[in-house]
């Protein structure tokens, strides 16, 4: 039998049905706190529960396209703003009982960017909003989304150690103090300003000076801060380790 004949007689219904969904762990920083995008489900299953934005992958979509579509539907982002969002595949989740409707495998994605807009709930949701990560313990999430969120937060925190992706939480130009604020917010730990400044500037390609300065000095006066932009490094060497991991290595 050749391939054409085989495919002509192939019967997909001979195998158990499985659907593919995408779920998005979307993070941004608002008012100095790390926030997660959640929607309140407007229909069963788990009606009324908070959940990650997501949905079924359409027949003409690959996984990343489906994830970007779901993110766009909830945030209203499009065009260049959507393309500037950092999006990467996080992990797949396929426990047989993770969804009561049928066997559904979810391929979760991690997304983050600065200044993501207020979400607008789509037709399947009662409401949508940015929830501070610190408030998550008080929420019971639908499906296995609590596990997915935990995995996404750990991925984001670890990525900041060995990649320059912290800059993706900021605008095109930023100060070292603003960059330190991202690390402190995502890691949940205060950092020594002088040590952080020294470490950042010692990593080749992490940041580069714009040659400019802020228009004003700090809140307590003083000189204007230098402005930087993201460099061309893809990995940080040496890495910027979280305080607890740094102590362990020592």
JONOR-V846497 format. One record per helix or strand of 2 or more residues. SS is the DSSP state (H for helix, E for strand). FROM is the first residue (numbers start at 1). LEN is the number of residues. Records with the same first field share a line. If there is no record, write none. Layout:
SS = FROM-LEN ; FROM-LEN
This chain:
H = 3-6 ; 12-3 ; 63-13 ; 79-5 ; 133-6 ; 145-18 ; 165-5 ; 176-12 ; 193-10 ; 243-7
E = 19-12 ; 33-9 ; 50-2 ; 53-4 ; 86-8 ; 104-9 ; 125-8 ; 207-12 ; 221-10
